[in-house]
Amino acid sequence: MTVMRTISYYAAITLLLSAAASAQVKESITVSYVEVPVTVVDRAGNPVRGLQGKDFEVLDQGKARVIRSFDVVDFASPESVTAISPLNPVARRNFLLLFDLSFSSPETMTRAQAAAGNFLKTMVGPRDLVGVATIDIRHGFRLLSAFTTDRRLIVAAIEDPRSFRGFDPLQIAAVSPLDSMSDLPDLPGTDNNKLGVTEELKDMLRGVTRSEDEYSRGNIDRQVSLLTGMATALRAVSGQKHVVFLSEGFDPRVIQGREASGGQSDKAFEKASVESGQIWNVDNDNRYGSSKSISLLTMLTDAAKRSDVILDAVDIHGLRSNLDPRKGVSPQSNEGLHLLADSTGGRVFQNSNDLSSDFGRILKSQEVVYILGFQAPVQQPGKFHALNVRVMNVPGARVSARTGYYEPGGENRIERSLTNAEVVLNDIPQEAIHVAALAAAFPTTGPKAQVPVILEVNGPDLIAAGTGGQSSTLGIFIYAFDETGVVGDSIYQRATLDLTKLGGSLKNGVKYYATLSLPPGHYAIKSLVTLGETGKRGFARNDVVVPKGNDFAVSQPLFFEEPGRWLMLKGGSHDRTNAAYPFAVAGKPFIPSAGVRIRSGEPRTFAIFVQNAAPDDLSVVTMPRATMAAKGTGSNGALFVFRLDSVEAKDAAMNVTVQKRGGESQTSSVPITMQ
């Protein structure tokens, strides 16, 4: 992956610029930092590589913006193989597998599940995010899984979309399903041409058909409205969003009208009714189409474009007939799916076998993503800005970019939920609540190591982010993602902070301790802290290697600190081996600092744990220089204690290199903040 940065690339960062209007008066202008992912392909549909910022022009509401930052992400690069390597979130490819529970039968739902599984297996890359949802005209839109790399969660949701329930509050980790729901009944419908009925009965059946049409039209309008709401909510998700809509579709006649497709016998009957003055027999919506339904489709189009959503429909019906002499439009056609897909710039796939080739071409065109960043003034939270991106000096090039963006603010509940998942999956820094985190692996008698996680949540930030009431709810989410993006273990905890009673105890903040249980491997341990309903968040990431039982491994420097500085909050442990508390020296436990802050002239003590090595077989070098105070044997190797007497301002980290006698060496470090 090639990345070029001029300033921080994370979207929705709010900056405050102050410019002096005179010697006495200052004017503050709030601006937002906006990033736009852009793909460029040649006439053959192949991605165009090698472009630079000067090759692009961005128009915001018709006004040219100065491109302040320029990144390039190439999904064909070797770095894209690992799911947990950091990636600019606006370059992400997000796929939502959307099951239609209203216009699908139990039989075709099996086809839908097979198509979704095929898509997940053959199309999705390790860094692509996938979510699963259902849409139901009776129960609304339901998100089974937020966009995640955890394929186990996605598979579980695909296997039972009707009844799947997740326990993970952010819906990004695999969990067990709950009780199932009953299947929806099929919508009513009758083929009159096989009845051999009299003209009098036909008149009666026309009235029944009109009622059915009104019922069907109401259901379709409800579905289109739900799709519009879904598209609007997805504006909170960074990057391009592809909705893979798995459905049989609906009869388009009730939206488009019979005029769009024929229906000669009904036309003759209505003409005769008009000539005889029986206008109550004429259904204008059935004849010309429903203006309300067409308006709802227009709203879907608008919402999809504004949120950078493309709806691609997969027809799960199977083989269809193209003939219906009664209505002129075949209820066996998939024209209804074309109405939905075409309105968002998507396409209809006739069966799941189309996915491999056709979606492959789509993903090929998105292989190289250019990210253009600019600043724009914030005038009204939630306001939409139309965008137009052009590329110069590339003859025949086709540009694909989002059609606009929203000013920060005005998010709804679903958007806030998706934003929390976005923070975790995309490593988005949070400034409202500062969080320092530590994670270290220690062997146990079982196949999994215990991995303590320590969070230090800044107290003044908690107080400032509170609602002004007597209490606030602290939410803590910890996820351990392996290299494939699967969550190996996770912890969620809520705690109520009584601000009136705690008072001075929050001077430094909250220190949280919990333990994960993980097999050997490389992990990204991501911690999210939220405060009540304020939307204020803090985030931290730790990259941890859990060694195998016989591996040589060196812990990071673990700094001691005086007890009583923090409000302590103990979390749970998923270790089932009853392993001893790992942070102990000479039988005395300590809780290490997650964020190492050193005052000038203040001596500090730290420990190093070395797995599968004897103390006398090791040499240790520290930088900056520290004095060894003690060495000994731990539960699974060597233990060293050092005293750090002084640190200079230029020292940004404590680095420790441990080498075996005549053998391998390993270096570990921890950042240092001077106070």
N, C-alpha and C positions, 0 to 999 in steps of 0.2 A: 504494500500500500504506500503510495506516495502522498505525503502531506506537507503542505506549505502553509505556514501561519504568519499573520502579521499582528493579530490581536486575538484575544480569547474567542473561541468559536461557538460557545454555547448560546443558543437562542434564548430570547425572553429575558436577557440580562438588562436590568434597568439602570441607566446612568443618569446622574444629575450634573448638568453643565451650568455653570454660573458665569455670566458675562457682565462686565461693568458697563452700565448705560451712561454713567457719569461718575464723578469722583465720590458722590454721596449715595447713589442709587445702584442697586444690583438687581438684575432680572434673572430669575431661575427658570430654566427650560428643561422639562423632563423629556428624555428621548428613550426610545427602545432600540435594542440591537436586534436586527432581523437577519436571518440567514435563509437563503433560497437554494435548494438542491436543483441542479440542472443536468439534464442528459442531452447529448448531441450525437446524432447518428448521420451516416452518409446515405446516399440514395439506395444502397443495398440493405440498410438497416443495421450496419455495423457501427459500434461506438467509435467516436472520433477522439483520439488521444492527443496529448501534447498541447492543449490550449492553455492560455494564460489569462489572467484577469483583464488585461487590456483588450482581449478579444470579445468581451461581453459588454452589454449595455443594459442597465436595469431602469425601468420606468415605474415609479410609484405614483399612482393616480395621475399619470401622464407627465410627472416631473422626474427628470434624470437624477439618480442618486449616485454618489461617489462610492465605489466599491472599496471598502475599508479592509476586508480580509478575503483571502482566496485559498481554498483547500481543494485537494483532489483525492478521491477515494477510488481505488481500483479493486473491484471484487475478484478479479482474476489473479491477484497477487498472492504469494504464499502466506502473508499475514492473515488473510481472510479465512484460513482453515480453522483457526482457534476461535471458539465462540466467545471467550472471555477477554480477548484482547480489546482494549478501549477503541471506541469508534464514535466519531461525531454523530450525535443522534439524528440530525437532519438528513444524513446520508443513509439511514436505515431503510430496509425494505420490510414493510409490515403487511402481513396477510391475515385477513379475518375470514375464517371458514364459517359461513352463515347458513345454518339449516333452516329451511322453510317448513315449519310444522303445520301450517294452515293449508297450503296448496301442495301437499304431498301425502301419499298413502303409505301405510306400513311397508308395502312391497317396495315402493320406490325409495323409501328411507334407507333400505338396505343398499340400494345402488348409490345413494348419496354418501353413505359411510364408506363404501368401497372407493368412490371417487376422491373423497377427502383423504383417505389413507394413501391412495396412489399419489395424490398431490404432495402430501407430506414426505413421502418416501423418495420421490423422483425429482421434485422441483426445488425444495427448500434447501438453502445453504446453511452452514453452521451459524452464521452471524445474522441470518434473517429471523425476524420475530414473527411468531404465529399466535393468533388468538382464535377462540371458538365461541360462537354465539348462536342463539336461536331467535326466530321471530315468529310470533303467534298472535293472530288478530284478537284472541280472547285474553291472552296473558301478557302481551306486549313483547318488547325486546329484552332478552336476558343474556348477559355476558357470562359465559361459563368459565372463560379463561381470559385474562388480560394478555396483551402481547408479550410473549416470553420465549426464551430459548429452551425451556424445559419440555422436551419432547414427550416425556412420560405423562405429563399433565395433559398435553394435547391429545395423545392417543387415548387416554382414559375418557376424555370428553367426547371424542369421536365415537367411541364404542357405545355410548349411551347418551346421546344429546338430549333426549326427552327428560331423563331423570337425574342426570349428573348434578351433583352438588359438591362444591368445594369448601373446605374448612380454612384454607389459607386466606387471610383477610385481603391481601393484595392480588390474589388469584394468579400467581405466577409460579407456584410450586405444586407438585403432584400431591394429591390427597385422595381420600376414599369417597365414593359416591354415597348419597343418602337414599331414602325411599323414592320409588318411581312414581311418575304421574300416569294417568290413564291416557290412551290414545285419543286424538281428536276425531270426531265423526267426519265422514266424507260430506262435502257440500251437496245439496240436493240437485238433481238433474233428471230429465226424462227425454227419451227419443220418441216424439209424437208420430213419426213416419211409420212406425211399426204397429200402431194401434188399430188402424182401419176404422177411425171414428167418423161420426156424422159432422156436418157443418156446424150444427148447434153446439156439439161438444168441442169443436175446434175453437169456437168463439170463447167458450168458457176457459179452454186451455190457454188462449192468448192472454187472458187476464192473469192466470196462474204464472205464465212465463214472464209477464211484466213484473209480478211480485218477486219472482226468482231473480230477475235481472236487477231489481232494486236491492234485493238482499245481497247478490253477488257484487254489485257496484259498491255497496257500503263496505263489504269485506275488503275489496281491492283498495278502496280509498283509505281504509284503516291501515292496510299493509304499506301503501306508499307513504303515508304519514309517519309510520314507524321507521321506515327506511330513511326518511328525511331527518327524523330525530337522531337516528344512529349516525348518519353522515355529519350532522352538526356536532355531536359529542366527540367524534373522532378528530376534530380540529385540535384537541389537546395532545394528540399523538404526533410526535415529530416524524418527519420523513414522508415518503410516499406510501399511501394506503391502498391496497388491493383487497376488495371485498369479493370473495369467491362464493357466490350465491347459489346454493344447491336446492333446486326447486323444479316442480313440474310446470310452473307458470299458471297463468289464468287466461280466461277467454277475453281477448282484447276488445271484442265487439262492444262490451258494456262501457268501455271508455271511448273508443274511436267512433262508435256508431256504425250502423249498417251501411251508410252511404259510402264508407271507405272500402267496402268489400262486396257489395251485391245484395242478396236477399230479395229476389224478385217477387216471390209470392207475398211476402209481407208488405212490399212496396205497393203492389196492386190493391191489397186489402185497405191500406191506409189511404190510398188515392180515392177509392170508392167511399170510404168513410167521410173524407173531407167534402166530396161532391154531394153527399146526402146530408151534410150538416152534423154528422156524428163525430165531432172532433175529440170527444173523450176517448175514442178508440185509437188516437194517435199519440204515441210515446216519442216526444222529440229527442229525449236522451238516447233512446234506442235507435232513432233514425240518424241523428246528426252527431251523436257523441255527447258526453257529459262535460259541460264547461267547468264544473267543479273538479272533476277528475283530472282534466287536462291541466287545470291550474295547479293541482297537487303535484303532478308530474313536473311542471315547471319549477315548483319549489324544491323538489328533489334534485333537479339539475343544478339549481343555484347553490344548494347546500353542499352538494358533492364537489362542485368546482371550488367553492370557498374553502373547503377542508382538504383539498387535494386527495379526493377519494375517487377511485375508479371501481365500478361494479361490473365484474365479469360473471355471467350466469352460466351454470352447468345444468343442462337439461337432463334430469334424472328419469324422465318418463320412459325412455327406450324408443322403439320403433313407433312411428305415428302414421295415422291415415291423413290424407289431405283432402278428404271429401266429406261435406256435410250439406246436403241439399236443403235442409230446413233453414239454416241461419246464414248460409253464404260464406261464413268464416268457420273453419274447422276448429271445434273445441280441442281437437287433437293436435293443433299446431302449437308452436312455441313462440308465436308472435308477441304474446304478453311478456315473455322474457326479453325479447328484443326491445320492447318499449322501455323497460327498466334499464337494460344495459346500454342501449344507444343514448339514453338521456345523460349518462355519466361519462361517455367516451369509452365504454367497455364493449365487450363482444359476448356472443353466446356460443358455448361449446356443446355440440350435439351429444357427446358422451364422454365418459372419463378418459377414453383413449386419446381424445383430442388434446388433453392437457400436456402430455409430454412434449409434443412437437410445437404446438401453438404457444403455450406458456414459455417454453424454452426460448422462442424467438423474442418474446416480451422481455424476459430476464436478460437475454443477451444485449438488448438495446440499453439496459440499465446497468451494464457492467462497470461503466466509468461514470462517476458522479462528480460534477463540479459544484462547489459550495461557495456562493457569493454572499458576502456579509456587508450590510450597510446600516447606518443610523437614520432613524426617522423620529420626528416629534410625536409625543403621546398627547392626543387631544381629547379622546373620549374612550374610556375602557370598553373593550369589546367591539369597537368600530372596525368595519372591514375596509381594507385598502386593496384596490385592484392593482395587479402587477403585470408587467409585460417585459419579457427578457428576450434580447436579441443577441445574435452572434455575428461578428463581422469577419470578412475575409475568408470565409469557408464556403465556397460555392456548392450549392445543392444540399447543404446541411439542414437537418430538421431538429428544432429545439423543443424539448419538453420540460416545462417548469410549472410550479404551482401558480394558480391564477391570482392569488392574493394572500393576505395574512390579516389576522386580527390584532388589534392593539391589546396589550396585556390587561387582564381583569375581566370580570363578568362570567367566570366559569360556573357551570352547574355542578350538581353532586357527582354525576357520572364522570364528568371531565376531571374533577378533583381526584376521584378514585384512579382514573387512568393516569393522571399526572404523578401520583405516588409510585405507581408501577414504572412509569417512565423514568423517574429519578433513579430507581434501583437498577433497571435494566441498562440504562445508558450512562450511568456514573455522572449525573448532572450535579455540579456543586450547588450547595445551598448556603446562603449567607445569613438567613434569619436566626438560626440556632447553630452555633459552632460545636462540632463534635470531634473529639479525638478518640481513636480506636486502636486497640492492640489485640492481636490474635497470635497464638503460639501453639504448636503441636507437641504433645507428650505421649509416649507409648503407654499402652495398657497390656493386660494379659490377654485381651481379646484381639480380634482381627482389625478393630478400629481404634484409632488414637483419640484421646480426649483433646479437644481444642478449646481452651478457655478464650472467651471474648470479653474484653473490658472496654466499656465506653465511659467517657467523661463528657458530660453535657454541661455546657457553660451556664452558670447560674444567672448572671445578669441578662443573658439572652432569654432564658425562660421567663424571667419576671417581665421583661420588655415585651415578649410575645404573648403574654397572658391576656385574658379578656377583661381584666380589671376587676373580676369577681373574687370570691374567697377561695376558689379552687380551680385547678386546671387538670385535664387528663393528659398524661404523658403516654404516648404510644411508641413502642420499641419493636422494630422489625429487623431480624437478622437472617440473611440467606447465605449459604455456601454453594456457589456455582462451580461445577467442575469444568474441565476443558471442553466438554461437549455442550455446555450450557445447562445441564441437568442440575437441579438443586439436590445436593447430597444430604443436607440437613438444614433445618430452619427453626427459629424461635420467634414467638410473638408474645408480647406482654403489655398490659395496660396498668397504669398506676395513677391514682388520684393524688395530686399534690395540694395539700391544704396550705395555701400561701399565707394565711393569717397566723397559723401556728408555727410554720417552718421558719418564717422570718429570716434571721441571720444564718440559719443552717444552709441557705441557698447562696451564701456569699460566693463560694467557689462553684457550686453546682451539684449535680447528681452523678454518682459513680455507680455504674451498673456492671454486674458480673454474672455471666452465664457460660454454659459449656456445651459445645457441639460434639458430635461423635462422627468421625469421618474415616473412611478407608484411605490407604496411601494414594497420593495424587497431588496435582496442582489445583488450587482453588482460589477464586476471588470471593472473599467474604465481605458482603456488603451490608451496611447497617444504616437504617433509616429511623430517625426520631421525629415524631410529629407532636404537636401540642393542640389538643382539643379540636374545635371546629374553626380555629383561626386560619388554618392553611399554612402556618409557619412550620418549617421543616429544617432538619439538619441531616447531613449524609457523610459517611466515611467508607472508604474501601481499603482492605488489606489483602495483599497477595501472599498466600501461605502455601508452603510445600509440606505435605504430610509424608514423612519418610517411611520407607519400609522398615520392618523390625530390625534388620541387620545393617541398615545404612548408617554411614557416618554423617551426623547432622549437628549444626551449631545453631543455638537459639539467638535471637536478637538480644542486644544488651537490655536487661530488665532493671530499671531504676527503682530503688527503694524510695518511699516517701513516708512522712510522719502520718500516723493515723489521726482521724478526726477532722481532716480538712474538707471532706466531702460528705454529702448526704448519701449513705450507702443503700443500694437497692439490689437485692440478690435475686437473680433469675433462676431458671430451671437448668437441669442437666439431662442430656440424652445418653450419657455414658451408663451402660448396664453392667460394668465390671467392678463397680465400687472402688475405682482407682483413687489413690490418695490425692489430696490437694497438692498440685505440682509446685506451687511457688513457696518453697521452704528452704531455709539455709540452717544447718545444724539443728534441725527439728523445730525451728521457729518460722511460722508462716508470715508472709508479707503480701501485700497487694501492690503490684508494680504500677508505675505511672503509664497511662496510655499516651499522654502528651507530655514530653519531657521539657519542662520550663526551668531554666537555671538563672538564678540571680547572680550578678557579679560578686565574686568573692565567696560564694556559697559552695562548700564541698558537697558532693553527692556520691552515693554508693550504688553500684550496680552489680548484677550477677550474670554469668554466662553458663548455660547448661549445654553440655556436649554429649551426644548420644553415641554409644558403642565405642568408647575410647577411655583409656586410663589416664589420670591426670599427669603422671610422670612421662607419658609418651607424647605429650603435646607441648607445643610452644605457642604463646599468645602475644600478639602485637596489637596495641590500641592506638588510635589516632582520633582526637588528640591524646596525648600521653596520659595514662593513668597508672596508679601504683597498685600492684597486686596485694590485697589484704589477706586473702586466704584461698586455699584450694583443697579439694577433697573429692569424695566419691558420692554421686547421687544414686537415685534408684535405678538408672540405666546408663551410667557413664560417669563423666567428670563434671565437677562444679568449680567455678572460679568466681571470686568476689574481688572487685576493684574499687579503689577510691579515686575519684576525680576531683582534684583540688582546685583547678582553674580552667576556665574556658575563654577563649578570645572571641571577639565579635565575628570574626571571619569563619568560625567553626559552625557549620550548619548541620553536622551530624556526628554521632559517635560511631566510629567504625572499628570493628574487631575482626582480626584475621587469626584463625586457629589452624595450625599445621601439625599433621601427624609426623612422627619421627620417620624420615625417609619416605614419606608417602604424600597423600593428597592434602590439600588445604581448602578452607572454606571461609568466606567473608560474610559477615552480617553487619547491619547498621540500624540506627534509629535516628530520626530527625531531632534536632535540638533547637529550642526557641530561647533566645536570650531575653531576660526581663530586667 
